[in-house]
Amino acid sequence: MRTVAQIPHRAMRIIVQEWNEKYHLQFVWGPLEQTYRLPVEGSGGLEAVKAFGQRLIPEVEQVFLKMKEARATALESSDSPQNDPA
């Protein structure tokens, strides 16, 4: 996998990678990650993929917030005495 671009953002790392005839648009926020894949052919090129990534940011941020809540809930549930097999 080859990194071909990064998109600046104040809170996330946004990386565009190219591999196996696809662009991988990766959003990383702390321990959470989202990846979107687009075919290289027909994508409109790297600049179009970067613009697509910029347009995705508001939705990606909302999904990260939901992922953070789900992760916190799951971690709390695993600490609950009800789930203790003993």
C-alpha positions as CSV (number, residue, x, y, z in Angstrom):
1,M,0.0,0.0,0.0
2,R,1.4,3.4,-1.0
3,T,0.4,6.7,0.6
4,V,-0.3,9.2,-2.1
5,A,-1.8,12.1,-0.2
6,Q,-2.9,13.4,3.2
7,I,-5.9,15.8,3.8
8,P,-5.3,18.3,6.6
9,H,-7.8,18.2,9.5
10,R,-7.7,19.6,13.0
11,A,-8.7,16.4,14.8
12,M,-8.3,13.5,12.4
13,R,-5.6,12.0,10.3
14,I,-6.9,11.6,6.8
15,I,-4.8,9.5,4.4
16,V,-5.2,8.5,0.8
17,Q,-3.5,5.3,-0.1
18,E,-3.4,3.4,-3.4
19,W,-3.3,-0.3,-3.5
20,N,-4.7,-3.1,-5.7
21,E,-6.2,-0.7,-8.2
22,K,-8.2,1.1,-5.5
23,Y,-7.8,4.3,-3.5
24,H,-8.2,3.7,0.2
25,L,-9.5,6.9,2.0
26,Q,-8.6,6.3,5.6
27,F,-9.9,8.5,8.5
28,V,-8.2,7.9,11.9
29,W,-9.4,9.4,15.2
30,G,-7.7,8.1,18.3
31,P,-8.3,4.3,18.4
32,L,-11.0,4.5,15.8
33,E,-10.7,4.2,12.0
34,Q,-12.9,4.3,9.0
35,T,-11.8,3.4,5.5
36,Y,-13.6,4.0,2.2
37,R,-12.4,2.4,-1.0
38,L,-12.8,3.7,-4.5
39,P,-11.6,2.2,-7.8
40,V,-8.7,4.1,-9.3
41,E,-10.3,3.8,-12.7
42,G,-13.3,6.0,-13.0
43,S,-12.6,7.9,-9.8
44,G,-11.6,11.1,-11.5
45,G,-8.1,10.9,-10.2
46,L,-6.4,11.8,-6.9
47,E,-7.8,15.4,-6.7
48,A,-11.3,14.1,-7.1
49,V,-10.7,11.5,-4.4
50,K,-9.4,14.2,-2.1
51,A,-12.4,16.4,-2.8
52,F,-14.7,13.4,-2.1
53,G,-12.9,12.9,1.3
54,Q,-13.4,16.6,2.1
55,R,-17.2,16.2,1.4
56,L,-17.3,13.1,3.7
57,I,-15.8,14.8,6.7
58,P,-19.1,15.9,8.4
59,E,-20.6,12.4,8.1
60,V,-17.4,10.7,9.2
61,E,-17.3,12.9,12.3
62,Q,-20.8,11.8,13.2
63,V,-20.0,8.1,12.7
64,F,-16.9,8.5,14.9
65,L,-19.1,9.9,17.7
66,K,-21.4,6.9,17.4
67,M,-18.5,4.6,17.3
68,K,-17.0,6.2,20.5
69,E,-20.4,5.8,22.3
70,A,-20.7,2.2,21.2
71,R,-17.1,1.5,22.3
72,A,-17.7,3.1,25.7
73,T,-20.9,1.2,26.2
74,A,-19.2,-2.1,25.3
75,L,-16.3,-1.4,27.7
76,E,-18.7,-0.5,30.5
77,S,-20.7,-3.7,29.9
78,S,-17.6,-5.9,30.0
79,D,-16.7,-4.5,33.5
80,S,-20.2,-5.2,34.8
81,P,-20.5,-7.9,37.6
82,Q,-23.5,-9.4,35.7
83,N,-21.1,-10.6,32.9
84,D,-18.7,-12.2,35.4
85,P,-18.7,-16.0,34.6
86,A,-17.7,-16.8,38.2
